[in-house]
Amino acid sequence: MGCRATGPRSALLRVVVTEAVPGLPELVVDTGRRMPGRGAWLHPDRACLELAERRRAFGRALRVAGPPGTRAVHEHLASMDEQDVPGTSR
């Protein structure tokens, strides 16, 4: 989504929109790739996420008014980064 490059779905991260608070769309990571609703695929790295945010691509791809919150996606990517650091326990 952000970098517009294609790749196998196994290498991409699926995100969907939820509205925990009515009127405030929030992105969540669909780790099981089975959540209902329209999904968007992006590479699991911060640069791709930040580019998608700058381009306002999530609103268009997921057909929501305004930019959805991306806090949960940032947290997911941060946890993935922590797991990839050598010398840390999993």
Secondary structure, DSSP 8 states (H G I E B T S, - for coil): --S-----GGGSEEEEEEEEETTEEEEEE-TTS--SS-EEEE-SSHHHHHHHHHHTHHHHHHT-SS--B-HHHHHHHHHHHHHHSTT---
